[in-house]
Amino acid sequence: MGVLKRFEQRLEGLVNGTFAKVFKSEVQPVEIAGALQRECDNNASIWNRDRTVVPNDFIVELSTPDYERLSPYSGQLGDELSGMVRDYAKQQRYTFMGPIKVHLEKAEDLDTGLYRVRSRTLASSTSQDRPGQAAAARATGAPNPPGGHVAPPMPSSPPPGAAPVPRTGAPGAGPQPPAQTRRWIEINGTRHQISRPTMVLGRSTDADVRIDDPGVSRRHCEIRVGTPATIQDLGSTNGIVVDGQHTTRASLRDGSRIVVGSTTIVYRQAEG
């Protein structure tokens, strides 16, 4: 069962179905949950091979009518959304710098039924106690925290304790950045760069790469960056075929051919 489906089922049982009634006509909780997932994907920062850091502090801006309707339940709703983000991160192998928090805020410029999500990465208080280490914060359009304190940006170097990347080079030249692997897919002659840890393919407009094919499900499959890269079926109707084999999950190599519906996708990767 998917993370969003489990989230919906938990929500239905809260406060004798109050949430289902509150959300029935306007903003749907699963929409906000999906937006939080995309916020994690869009702001994922790969620190090393084993650690991809995503935001842990989220602000969901709502129109005045929606905020007034939901604010009495903001505590429980925030807890449920935080739990959903935690489940999704576990599924995607994301990590956090601190505890996950989801806040609701009122935005005067939004009409009823519209919402906006902002996020930032905030370090836990334990990391602030380490000598010479400041709390890291990376905001995506978020306002400064109360009191006017602006946390320094997240460091670009790997976190403490990360294994160093072995390098070869001229003596005294110092460590050099590792070679980068470029990854992309080709669909009907069009190239789509894989620039994030995951790429969802499907017929939905919410998919990272939209495929206009009636045999393709709304969220059909997902390519995950790794060593090696892999493709995972997301419970599609017609499944996926990788290099001639019908499968639900497979490793990808340069030149792998993926068939979804009647569409053929070629996976490519190159160093440098």
Secondary structure, 3 states (H helix, E strand, C coil): CCHHHHHHHHHHCHHHHHHHHHHCCCCCHHHHHHHHHHHHHHCCEEEECCEEECCCEEEEEECHHHHHHHHHHHHHHHHHHHHHHHHHHHHHCEECCCCCEEEEEECCCCCCCCEEEEEEEECCHHHHCCCCCCCCEEECCCCCCHHHCCCCCCCCCCCCCCCCCCCCCCCCCCCCCCCCEEEEEEECCEEEECCCCEEEEECCCCCCEECCCCCCCCCCEEEECCCCCEEEECCCCCCEEECCEEECEEECCCCCEEEECCEEEEEEEEEC
